[in-house]
Amino acid sequence: MKVEKIFTSFNIGNCEIPNRLVVPAMVANMCPDGKATEQYIRYHEEKAKGGWGLIITEDYLVNKHAGGYPAIASVLDDEQIESHKQLTERVHHYGTKIFCQVYHAGRQANHNVNGGVQPVGPSPVPCPWNKEIPHELTIDEIHQLVKDFGQTAVNVKKAGFDGIEIHAAHGYLIHEFLSPNCNHRIDEYGGTYANRMRFLKEIMAEVRAQVGPDFPISVRFSAQENSEGGRRFMESRQMLRDIEEMGADVIHLSNGMYGVRSSLGIVASFFQQHGWNMEFAEEAKKFLKIPVITVGRISEPEMAEDIIISGKADFVAMGRASLADPHWPNKAKAQKNNDIRQCIGCLQGCTASTYQGIPIYCLVNPELGHEFEYSYEQVASKRVFVAGAGVAGMEAARAAAMKGHQVDIFEKDTTVGGQFTSAAYPPYKGEFATYTAWLFREILKSKNIQLHLNTELTREMVLNEKPDKVIVASGAKPIIPNVSNINNKNVVLAEDVLLGKSDTGMNVLVVGGGMVGTETAAYLGMQCKSKVSLIEMRAEIALDMEAGIRDDLKDCLRRCYVEVQTNTSIAGVTDEGALVKKGDKIELFPCDTIVLAIGTRAYCPLVDELADICEVKVVGDALQARQAIQASSEGFVAGLTV
């Protein structure tokens, strides 16, 4: 498919957007005092350089207690306004337009992040995520909040933004008033459809009065809530018509609300299909006259193009695609789709950062959040050896080559990828291979990198070749429990099962209920084995996974008929199966094969051998067995700072 329509301009109100590609609001946590920091500005500026038509900034506060995160932006005073002028000026330098999203977190805040006060809401119904019972807003407090939105809109315009987005989605305060799940009032702000709409209607009227008729107003709106007893799309249709009549210039149609027990709540993981909100946008386009922005796991240029040429939406918002590769538009326009670094839907940095209260980061893009501090200026060339071509090793090589160093990667296996290769095999995770494949392509096309497969780096090679630095990224080895007969032929490793190196038979026991064990069990269950069982010594499985993904994986295990036993460990092996221990009782668990997924430990024997020869840096699992998100970051930094 020829991709060209997404690069045509389109208007939102009187504002001409240079193309149809939008960066939606995402919490970056880079503004601890509300002012636009250099980190925050460079984070957005990189996207403007990358060719996005419209950037919508994250949740700007309407008052000092409105936040749901510890370091989000605001324009509440003159000093803050001035700092955000620098943001808008630098984004405008590249021809990109920038809207400011404003919000009140409502019940989706807590006293640790909103100035120490009790969160507020239309009714005292706690957020399932934050769990604090909110204060029920009084009529006077509601009226003051309406004024707060209006004053914030004035300041947004002063800061040089091209438009404003009112956040009425995702379970934040305005959404709470709209929702029968959260709003149980019986006064003029609840009880009926018209009353539930009143808060948003008053806010839009106040904002319009303050910014004038020509300043674009976007409304971000959840097509449906995906919550128990929440709003569905039939009522949303009615609301969308009313929002258009209220004076919105564009609808930014999202989905869900936080606190849903699934990764489908807001930021969908790899468990959700690509373009999952598209049908709602398509339906909304049938009755709305104003433009519609769609969003939801859109990553391929051809999919974005199809959405526009099919008339399903007027703009395509791609949040995590812009995190994974801020230069996505320029690469797509140059027809270099294979150069695009794609989001894999892991949620390990983009959403985890919100829980952790730290700046946003990304597994596949270790540069994210560091745009303000990383330098790619060429330096005096050194010779660098990298031991291991997993994620950490390839990122180290890529970064060192960017600085002008000559890099040799030594990988003892027949291909690159390390343990991350098997990560693409469990159910729903096939696109994890896109990251490994992208790194491989980057390695092969670099003139500064030589890849040596089937070659393990040794002390003798280092002595002979005399590199300036060795980066050890040799990964980790599986933990083998010290129990009787563990080396029996009916015992195999999870990684070997996933990679098709070991056949398990029909009755399988997986030992270890972390991410690897649970995903391996799901993988086996998907193959219609007669029986797949999983044992975990702790009281809960998949504790090393993001909560929403963990819930989705549990559903997958149930659908695949995987039997799960917690507080249970392996005590030994026989030819008939495993000896399992629960409490003080040990019993034989008959099975064809025992699959070990207990964990891994760092593997770096080369470090001691090289200590007296040259400078050595250990990264990734070779330093400490963790997840790929730490490996990619540590590898990249090691290569960049040779």
C-alpha positions as CSV (number, residue, x, y, z in Angstrom):
1,M,0.0,0.0,0.0
2,K,1.3,3.4,-0.9
3,V,1.3,5.6,2.2
4,E,0.5,9.2,1.4
5,K,-2.9,10.3,2.8
6,I,-1.5,10.4,6.4
7,F,0.9,13.1,5.2
8,T,-1.9,15.5,4.0
9,S,-2.9,18.5,6.1
10,F,-6.3,18.8,7.9
11,N,-7.9,21.4,10.0
12,I,-9.1,21.4,13.6
13,G,-11.2,24.5,13.8
14,N,-9.0,27.2,12.3
15,C,-5.8,25.4,13.1
16,E,-4.2,23.6,10.2
17,I,-2.4,20.4,11.3
18,P,0.4,19.5,8.8
19,N,-0.4,15.8,8.7
20,R,-2.8,13.3,10.3
21,L,-0.3,11.9,12.8
22,V,-0.9,12.8,16.4
23,V,1.0,12.1,19.6
24,P,-1.7,11.8,22.3
25,A,-1.2,12.8,25.9
26,M,1.0,10.5,28.0
27,V,2.2,11.0,31.5
28,A,5.9,11.9,31.4
29,N,6.5,12.8,35.0
30,M,9.2,15.3,34.1
31,C,7.9,18.5,35.7
32,P,8.3,18.2,39.5
33,D,7.3,21.9,40.1
34,G,5.0,22.1,37.1
35,K,7.5,24.1,35.0
36,A,8.6,22.7,31.7
37,T,12.0,21.3,32.4
38,E,14.7,20.9,29.7
39,Q,14.1,17.2,29.9
40,Y,10.4,17.7,29.2
41,I,11.0,20.1,26.4
42,R,13.6,17.9,24.6
43,Y,11.3,14.9,25.0
44,H,8.6,16.7,23.0
45,E,11.0,18.5,20.7
46,E,12.4,15.1,19.5
47,K,8.9,14.1,18.4
48,A,8.5,17.4,16.5
49,K,11.8,16.7,14.8
50,G,10.5,13.3,13.9
51,G,7.6,14.8,11.9
52,W,4.5,14.4,14.0
53,G,1.7,16.8,12.9
54,L,0.2,17.4,16.3
55,I,1.5,16.8,19.8
56,I,-1.0,16.8,22.8
57,T,0.8,17.2,26.1
58,E,-0.1,15.4,29.3
59,D,-2.6,16.2,32.0
60,Y,-1.9,19.8,33.0
61,L,-3.3,20.6,36.4
62,V,-6.3,23.0,36.8
63,N,-5.4,23.6,40.4
64,K,-2.5,22.5,42.7
65,H,-4.5,19.5,44.1
66,A,-5.7,18.2,40.8
67,G,-2.8,15.9,40.0
68,G,-2.8,12.1,39.9
69,Y,1.0,11.9,39.4
70,P,3.9,13.5,41.3
71,A,5.7,15.5,38.5
72,I,3.2,16.5,35.9
73,A,3.0,19.9,34.2
74,S,0.9,23.0,35.0
75,V,0.5,26.7,34.0
76,L,-1.0,28.0,37.2
77,D,1.4,30.9,37.6
78,D,3.5,33.3,35.5
79,E,6.7,31.5,36.0
80,Q,5.2,28.2,34.9
81,I,3.6,29.9,31.9
82,E,7.0,31.3,30.8
83,S,8.7,27.9,30.9
84,H,6.0,26.4,28.7
85,K,6.4,29.2,26.2
86,Q,9.8,27.7,25.6
87,L,8.2,24.3,24.9
88,T,5.7,25.6,22.4
89,E,8.3,27.8,20.6
90,R,10.7,24.9,20.2
91,V,8.0,22.6,18.9
92,H,6.7,25.2,16.5
93,H,10.3,25.5,15.0
94,Y,9.7,22.2,13.2
95,G,6.2,23.1,11.9
96,T,4.4,20.8,14.5
97,K,1.3,22.0,16.3
98,I,0.9,21.5,20.0
99,F,-2.3,21.3,22.1
100,C,-2.3,21.3,25.9
101,Q,-4.4,18.7,27.7
102,V,-6.0,19.9,31.0
103,Y,-7.6,17.8,33.6
104,H,-8.5,17.0,37.2
105,A,-7.6,13.5,38.4
106,G,-10.6,13.3,40.7
107,R,-10.7,10.0,42.6
108,Q,-7.8,8.7,40.6
109,A,-5.4,10.6,42.8
110,N,-4.1,10.0,46.3
111,H,-2.7,12.2,49.1
112,N,0.9,11.3,48.1
113,V,0.7,13.0,44.8
114,N,-1.9,15.7,45.0
115,G,-0.6,18.0,47.8
116,G,-1.6,15.8,50.7
117,V,-5.3,16.3,50.5
118,Q,-8.1,13.7,50.2
119,P,-9.0,13.0,46.5
120,V,-12.4,14.3,45.3
121,G,-15.2,12.9,43.2
122,P,-18.9,13.2,42.4
123,S,-19.6,10.5,45.0
124,P,-17.5,8.7,47.7
125,V,-16.7,5.8,45.5
126,P,-13.0,4.8,45.7
127,C,-10.8,4.3,42.7
128,P,-9.9,0.6,42.4
129,W,-6.4,1.7,41.5
130,N,-5.7,4.2,44.3
131,K,-8.2,2.9,46.8
132,E,-8.7,6.2,48.8
133,I,-12.3,7.1,49.4
134,P,-12.9,10.5,47.7
135,H,-14.5,13.6,49.3
136,E,-17.9,14.2,47.6
137,L,-17.7,17.6,46.0
138,T,-20.1,20.2,47.1
139,I,-22.0,22.5,44.7
140,D,-19.7,25.4,45.5
141,E,-16.6,23.3,45.0
142,I,-17.9,22.2,41.6
143,H,-18.5,25.8,40.6
144,Q,-15.0,26.7,41.6
145,L,-13.6,23.8,39.6
146,V,-15.4,25.1,36.5
147,K,-13.7,28.4,37.0
148,D,-10.4,26.6,37.5
149,F,-10.7,25.0,34.1
150,G,-11.5,28.4,32.5
151,Q,-8.5,30.1,34.1
152,T,-6.2,27.3,33.1
153,A,-7.4,27.7,29.5
154,V,-6.4,31.3,29.6
155,N,-2.9,30.4,30.8
156,V,-2.7,27.7,28.1
157,K,-3.3,30.3,25.5
158,K,-0.8,32.6,27.0
159,A,1.9,29.9,26.9
160,G,1.6,29.7,23.1
161,F,-0.3,26.4,22.7
162,D,-2.3,26.0,19.5
163,G,-5.3,24.5,21.2
164,I,-6.6,22.9,24.4
165,E,-7.8,19.4,25.1
166,I,-10.3,18.8,27.9
167,H,-9.7,15.4,29.4
168,A,-13.1,13.8,29.9
169,A,-11.9,10.2,29.6
170,H,-10.2,7.3,31.4
171,G,-12.0,7.7,34.8
172,Y,-10.6,11.1,35.7
173,L,-13.0,13.7,37.3
174,I,-15.0,14.7,34.3
175,H,-15.4,11.1,33.3
176,E,-16.6,10.3,36.8
177,F,-19.4,12.8,36.6
178,L,-20.5,11.2,33.2
179,S,-20.4,7.7,34.6
180,P,-23.2,5.7,36.3
181,N,-20.4,3.6,37.7
182,C,-19.0,6.6,39.7
183,N,-21.7,9.2,39.9
184,H,-24.5,8.5,42.4
185,R,-25.6,12.1,43.2
186,I,-29.2,13.1,43.4
187,D,-28.7,16.9,42.9
188,E,-28.3,18.8,39.7
189,Y,-25.0,17.0,38.9
190,G,-26.3,13.5,39.0
191,G,-29.3,11.1,38.8
192,T,-30.2,11.8,35.1
193,Y,-28.3,11.9,31.8
194,A,-28.7,15.7,31.6
195,N,-27.4,16.1,35.1
196,R,-24.4,13.8,34.6
197,M,-23.5,15.9,31.5
198,R,-23.8,19.2,33.4
199,F,-20.2,19.5,34.8
200,L,-18.6,19.0,31.3
201,K,-21.2,21.3,29.7
202,E,-20.3,24.1,32.2
203,I,-16.6,23.5,31.8
204,M,-16.8,23.7,28.0
205,A,-18.9,26.9,28.2
206,E,-16.4,28.5,30.6
207,V,-13.4,27.5,28.6
208,R,-14.9,28.8,25.3
209,A,-15.8,32.1,27.0
210,Q,-12.2,32.5,28.2
211,V,-10.3,31.5,25.0
212,G,-12.7,32.9,22.4
213,P,-14.3,31.4,19.3
214,D,-11.2,30.6,17.3
215,F,-9.1,28.7,19.8
216,P,-9.5,24.9,19.1
217,I,-11.0,22.8,21.8
218,S,-10.5,19.0,21.8
219,V,-12.4,16.7,24.1
220,R,-10.8,13.4,25.0
221,F,-13.6,10.9,25.6
222,S,-13.9,7.2,26.4
223,A,-16.2,5.4,23.9
224,Q,-17.1,3.0,26.6
225,E,-15.8,2.2,30.1
226,N,-15.1,-1.5,30.1
227,S,-16.1,-1.5,33.8
228,E,-18.8,-3.3,35.8
229,G,-22.0,-1.3,35.3
230,G,-20.2,1.4,33.3
231,R,-21.2,3.4,30.3
232,R,-21.4,1.6,27.0
233,F,-21.2,3.0,23.5
234,M,-24.9,3.5,22.9
235,E,-25.0,6.2,25.6
236,S,-21.7,7.5,24.4
237,R,-23.2,8.2,21.0
238,Q,-25.7,10.5,22.7
239,M,-22.9,12.2,24.6
240,L,-20.7,12.7,21.6
241,R,-23.6,14.5,19.8
242,D,-24.0,16.8,22.8
243,I,-20.3,17.5,23.0
244,E,-20.3,18.6,19.4
245,E,-23.2,20.9,20.1
246,M,-21.3,22.3,23.1
247,G,-18.7,23.6,20.8
248,A,-15.9,21.0,20.6
249,D,-13.7,21.3,17.5
250,V,-12.5,17.7,17.5
251,I,-13.3,14.5,19.4
252,H,-10.3,12.4,20.6
253,L,-12.0,9.1,21.0
254,S,-10.3,6.7,23.4
255,N,-11.6,3.9,25.5
256,G,-11.8,2.6,29.1
257,M,-11.0,3.8,32.6
258,Y,-8.2,3.0,35.0
259,G,-8.9,0.4,37.6
260,V,-10.3,-2.3,35.3
261,R,-8.8,-5.7,36.1
262,S,-7.2,-6.1,32.7
263,S,-4.5,-4.5,30.5
264,L,-7.5,-3.5,28.3
265,G,-8.4,-0.7,30.7
266,I,-6.6,2.2,29.0
267,V,-3.2,1.4,27.8
268,A,-3.7,-1.9,26.1
269,S,-0.9,-4.5,26.2
270,F,0.1,-7.1,23.7
271,F,-3.0,-9.0,24.7
272,Q,-5.1,-6.5,22.8
273,Q,-5.5,-6.3,19.0
274,H,-4.1,-3.4,17.0
275,G,-6.5,-0.6,16.2
276,W,-8.9,-1.8,18.9
277,N,-10.8,1.5,19.1
278,M,-11.1,2.0,15.3
279,E,-14.7,0.8,15.1
280,F,-15.9,3.3,17.6
281,A,-14.3,6.1,15.6
282,E,-15.8,4.8,12.4
283,E,-19.2,4.8,14.0
284,A,-18.7,8.3,15.5
285,K,-17.7,9.6,12.0
286,K,-21.2,8.7,10.7
287,F,-23.0,11.3,12.8
288,L,-20.4,13.9,13.8
289,K,-19.5,16.8,11.6
290,I,-16.3,17.7,13.5
291,P,-13.0,15.7,13.0
292,V,-12.4,12.5,15.0
293,I,-9.0,11.3,16.3
294,T,-8.7,7.5,16.8
295,V,-6.1,5.8,19.0
296,G,-5.3,2.3,20.2
297,R,-2.2,0.1,19.4
298,I,-1.7,1.5,15.9
299,S,1.9,1.0,14.9
300,E,2.2,0.2,11.1
301,P,2.1,3.0,8.5
302,E,-0.2,0.9,6.3
303,M,-2.7,0.6,9.1
304,A,-2.7,4.3,9.8
305,E,-3.1,5.0,6.0
306,D,-6.0,2.6,5.8
307,I,-7.8,4.3,8.7
308,I,-7.6,7.6,6.9
309,I,-8.4,6.5,3.4
310,S,-11.3,4.4,4.7
311,G,-12.8,7.4,6.4
312,K,-12.7,5.7,9.8
313,A,-11.1,8.7,11.4
314,D,-9.5,12.1,10.4
315,F,-6.4,11.7,12.6
316,V,-4.5,8.7,14.0
317,A,-3.0,9.1,17.4
318,M,0.0,6.8,18.2
319,G,1.3,7.3,21.8
320,R,3.5,4.4,22.4
321,A,4.6,4.2,18.8
322,S,6.0,7.7,19.3
323,L,7.8,6.6,22.5
324,A,9.4,3.6,20.7
325,D,10.4,5.7,17.7
326,P,9.9,9.5,17.8
327,H,11.0,9.7,14.2
328,W,8.2,7.3,13.0
329,P,6.6,9.9,10.6
330,N,9.8,10.8,8.9
331,K,10.8,7.2,8.4
332,A,7.3,6.3,7.1
333,K,7.3,9.2,4.7
334,A,10.7,8.1,3.4
335,Q,9.3,4.6,2.9
336,K,11.8,3.2,5.4
337,N,9.2,1.2,7.4
338,N,11.8,-1.4,8.4
339,D,13.8,1.3,10.1
340,I,10.9,2.0,12.4
341,R,11.4,0.7,15.9
342,Q,8.0,-0.6,17.0
343,C,6.3,-0.7,20.3
344,I,5.8,-4.3,21.5
345,G,3.0,-3.5,24.0
346,C,5.0,-4.7,27.1
347,L,4.0,-1.7,29.4
348,Q,7.2,-2.2,31.3
349,G,8.3,1.4,31.1
350,C,5.5,3.6,29.8
351,T,2.9,2.6,32.4
352,A,5.3,1.3,35.1
353,S,6.8,4.8,35.3
354,T,3.4,6.2,36.4
355,Y,3.3,3.7,39.3
356,Q,6.9,4.5,40.2
357,G,6.5,8.2,40.0
358,I,9.6,8.6,37.7
359,P,10.1,10.0,34.2
360,I,8.8,7.8,31.4
361,Y,11.0,5.2,29.8
362,C,10.8,2.4,27.3
363,L,12.2,-1.1,26.8
364,V,12.8,-0.8,23.0
365,N,13.9,2.8,23.2
366,P,16.6,3.3,25.9
367,E,17.1,6.9,24.7
368,L,13.5,7.9,25.8
369,G,13.6,10.5,28.6
370,H,17.3,11.1,28.1
371,E,17.1,13.3,25.0
372,F,18.3,16.3,27.1
373,E,21.4,14.6,28.3
374,Y,22.7,12.1,25.7
375,S,25.2,13.3,23.2
376,Y,25.9,11.6,19.9
377,E,28.8,13.8,18.9
378,Q,31.7,11.8,17.3
379,V,34.7,11.1,19.6
380,A,38.1,9.7,19.1
381,S,37.5,6.2,17.8
382,K,38.3,3.2,20.1
383,R,38.1,-0.5,19.5
384,V,35.3,-2.1,21.6
385,F,34.6,-5.8,22.0
386,V,31.1,-6.9,23.1
387,A,30.6,-10.4,24.6
388,G,27.1,-11.5,23.8
389,A,24.5,-10.4,21.2
390,G,21.4,-10.4,23.3
391,V,19.5,-7.2,23.9
392,A,22.2,-5.6,26.2
393,G,25.0,-6.5,23.8
394,M,23.3,-5.3,20.7
395,E,22.3,-2.0,22.3
396,A,25.8,-1.5,23.6
397,A,27.2,-2.1,20.1
398,R,24.7,0.2,18.5
399,A,25.4,3.1,20.9
400,A,29.2,2.7,20.6
401,A,29.0,2.7,16.8
402,M,26.9,5.9,16.9
403,K,29.8,7.6,18.7
404,G,32.2,6.5,16.0
405,H,33.9,3.5,17.8
406,Q,34.8,0.3,16.0
407,V,32.8,-2.6,17.5
408,D,33.2,-6.3,17.4
409,I,30.3,-8.5,18.8
410,F,31.1,-12.0,19.7
411,E,28.1,-14.4,20.1
412,K,28.6,-18.1,20.9
413,D,25.2,-19.1,19.4
414,T,24.2,-19.3,15.8
415,T,22.0,-16.2,15.9
416,V,21.5,-13.0,17.9
417,G,18.8,-12.2,20.5
418,G,19.8,-14.2,23.6
419,Q,17.0,-14.9,26.0
420,F,14.8,-12.3,24.4
421,T,14.3,-14.5,21.4
422,S,12.1,-16.9,23.3
423,A,10.1,-14.0,24.7
424,A,8.2,-13.9,21.4
425,Y,6.9,-17.4,21.6
426,P,4.2,-17.3,24.4
427,P,0.6,-16.5,23.4
428,Y,0.0,-12.9,22.1
429,K,3.8,-12.0,22.2
430,G,4.8,-12.6,18.6
431,E,5.5,-9.0,18.0
432,F,8.3,-9.1,20.6
433,A,10.4,-10.4,17.7
434,T,10.2,-7.0,16.1
435,Y,12.6,-5.5,18.6
436,T,15.2,-8.2,18.2
437,A,14.8,-8.0,14.4
438,W,15.2,-4.2,14.4
439,L,18.4,-4.5,16.5
440,F,19.7,-7.2,14.2
441,R,19.1,-5.0,11.1
442,E,20.8,-2.0,12.9
443,I,23.9,-4.2,13.6
444,L,24.1,-5.5,10.1
445,K,23.8,-2.1,8.3
446,S,26.3,-0.4,10.6
447,K,29.8,0.1,9.0
448,N,31.3,0.3,12.5
449,I,30.1,-3.1,13.7
450,Q,31.4,-6.6,12.9
451,L,29.2,-9.5,14.1
452,H,30.9,-12.8,14.9
453,L,28.4,-15.6,15.4
454,N,29.4,-19.1,16.7
455,T,32.3,-17.3,18.4
456,E,32.7,-17.0,22.2
457,L,35.0,-14.2,23.3
458,T,38.0,-15.5,25.3
459,R,40.9,-14.1,27.3
460,E,43.3,-15.1,24.5
461,M,41.4,-13.2,21.9
462,V,41.4,-10.1,24.0
463,L,45.2,-10.5,24.6
464,N,45.9,-10.9,20.9
465,E,43.6,-8.1,19.6
466,K,44.0,-5.6,22.5
467,P,40.6,-3.7,22.4
468,D,40.3,-0.5,24.4
469,K,37.2,-1.8,26.2
470,V,35.2,-5.0,26.6
471,I,31.5,-4.8,27.4
472,V,30.4,-8.1,28.9
473,A,26.7,-8.9,28.1
474,S,26.9,-12.7,28.4
475,G,23.4,-12.9,30.0
476,A,22.3,-15.4,32.6
477,K,21.9,-19.1,33.1
478,P,18.9,-21.0,34.4
479,I,18.6,-21.8,38.1
480,I,18.5,-25.6,38.6
481,P,17.1,-26.7,41.9
482,N,19.2,-28.9,44.1
483,V,16.8,-31.8,44.4
484,S,17.2,-35.5,43.6
485,N,17.4,-36.7,40.0
486,I,17.0,-33.2,38.6
487,N,19.2,-34.2,35.6
488,N,16.8,-36.9,34.5
489,K,15.9,-36.9,30.8
490,N,12.3,-36.0,31.6
491,V,13.5,-32.6,33.0
492,V,13.8,-29.8,30.4
493,L,14.2,-26.0,30.5
494,A,11.4,-23.5,29.7
495,E,13.5,-21.7,27.1
496,D,14.2,-24.9,25.2
497,V,10.5,-25.7,25.2
498,L,9.6,-22.3,23.8
499,L,12.3,-22.5,21.1
500,G,11.1,-26.0,20.0
501,K,14.3,-27.7,21.2
502,S,12.5,-30.0,23.7
503,D,9.3,-32.0,23.2
504,T,7.2,-32.3,26.3
505,G,4.7,-35.0,25.6
506,M,1.0,-34.6,26.6
507,N,1.1,-34.4,30.4
508,V,3.4,-31.5,31.5
509,L,4.3,-30.0,34.8
510,V,5.8,-26.4,34.7
511,V,7.9,-25.6,37.8
512,G,8.0,-21.8,38.6
513,G,5.1,-19.3,38.4
514,G,7.0,-16.2,37.5
515,M,6.6,-14.5,34.0
516,V,8.6,-17.2,32.2
517,G,6.8,-20.2,33.9
518,T,3.3,-18.8,33.5
519,E,3.8,-17.8,29.9
520,T,5.4,-21.2,29.1
521,A,2.4,-23.0,30.7
522,A,0.0,-20.8,28.6
523,Y,2.1,-21.7,25.5
524,L,1.8,-25.4,26.2
525,G,-1.9,-25.1,27.1
526,M,-2.5,-23.4,23.8
527,Q,-1.2,-26.6,22.1
528,C,-4.1,-28.6,23.5
529,K,-2.0,-30.9,25.7
530,S,-4.0,-33.4,27.6
531,K,-2.9,-31.8,30.9
532,V,-0.7,-28.8,31.8
533,S,0.0,-28.0,35.4
534,L,1.9,-25.1,37.0
535,I,3.3,-25.0,40.5
536,E,4.7,-22.0,42.3
537,M,6.2,-21.9,45.8
538,R,4.8,-18.4,46.5
539,A,1.1,-17.6,47.2
540,E,0.6,-15.8,43.9
541,I,1.8,-16.3,40.3
542,A,3.3,-13.8,37.8
543,L,4.3,-11.3,40.4
544,D,7.0,-10.0,38.2
545,M,4.5,-8.8,35.6
546,E,2.5,-5.6,35.2
547,A,-0.8,-6.0,37.1
548,G,-3.1,-5.7,34.1
549,I,-1.1,-8.1,32.0
550,R,-1.0,-10.5,34.9
551,D,-4.8,-10.5,35.0
552,D,-5.0,-11.1,31.3
553,L,-2.4,-13.9,31.5
554,K,-4.5,-15.6,34.3
555,D,-7.5,-15.5,32.0
556,C,-5.4,-17.1,29.3
557,L,-4.3,-19.8,31.6
558,R,-8.0,-20.5,32.5
559,R,-9.0,-20.6,28.9
560,C,-6.2,-23.1,28.1
561,Y,-7.2,-25.3,31.1
562,V,-3.9,-24.9,32.9
563,E,-4.1,-26.2,36.5
564,V,-2.3,-23.8,38.9
565,Q,-1.1,-24.8,42.4
566,T,0.5,-22.1,44.6
567,N,2.5,-22.6,47.8
568,T,3.9,-25.7,46.1
569,S,7.5,-26.6,45.2
570,I,9.5,-29.4,43.6
571,A,11.2,-31.8,46.0
572,G,12.6,-34.3,43.5
573,V,12.2,-36.2,40.2
574,T,11.4,-39.8,39.4
575,D,11.0,-41.6,36.0
576,E,7.2,-41.3,36.7
577,G,7.1,-37.6,37.3
578,A,7.9,-35.0,40.0
579,L,7.9,-35.1,43.7
580,V,6.0,-32.0,44.8
581,K,5.9,-30.5,48.3
582,K,2.9,-28.6,49.7
583,G,3.2,-27.7,53.4
584,D,4.8,-30.8,55.1
585,K,3.4,-33.2,52.6
586,I,5.4,-34.6,49.6
587,E,3.6,-36.5,46.8
588,L,4.3,-38.0,43.4
589,F,2.9,-35.8,40.6
590,P,2.7,-38.1,37.5
591,C,3.7,-36.4,34.3
592,D,5.6,-37.0,31.1
593,T,7.9,-33.9,31.4
594,I,9.0,-31.4,34.0
595,V,9.7,-27.9,32.7
596,L,12.0,-25.8,34.8
597,A,11.3,-22.1,35.0
598,I,12.5,-21.2,38.4
599,G,14.6,-18.2,37.3
600,T,18.1,-17.3,36.2
601,R,21.3,-16.0,37.7
602,A,24.0,-13.8,36.2
603,Y,26.6,-15.5,34.0
604,C,29.9,-13.6,33.5
605,P,33.0,-15.8,33.9
606,L,35.0,-13.6,31.5
607,V,35.0,-10.6,33.9
608,D,37.7,-12.1,36.2
609,E,39.7,-13.3,33.3
610,L,40.0,-9.8,31.8
611,A,40.5,-7.8,35.0
612,D,44.2,-7.4,34.4
613,I,44.1,-6.8,30.6
614,C,41.7,-3.9,29.8
615,E,38.7,-1.9,30.9
616,V,35.7,-4.1,31.4
617,K,32.0,-3.1,31.8
618,V,29.3,-5.7,32.8
619,V,25.7,-5.0,31.7
620,G,22.3,-6.6,31.6
621,D,21.7,-10.1,33.0
622,A,25.5,-10.7,33.2
623,L,25.5,-8.1,36.0
624,Q,22.2,-9.2,37.6
625,A,19.4,-11.3,36.2
626,R,16.4,-9.1,35.6
627,Q,14.2,-8.1,32.7
628,A,15.0,-6.9,29.2
629,I,14.1,-3.3,30.1
630,Q,17.1,-3.0,32.4
631,A,19.3,-4.8,29.8
632,S,18.5,-2.5,26.9
633,S,19.2,0.6,29.0
634,E,22.4,-0.6,30.6
635,G,23.8,-1.8,27.3
636,F,23.0,1.4,25.5
637,V,24.6,3.6,28.3
638,A,27.7,1.4,28.3
639,G,28.1,1.8,24.6
640,L,27.5,5.5,24.6
641,T,30.0,6.2,27.4
642,V,33.0,4.2,26.1
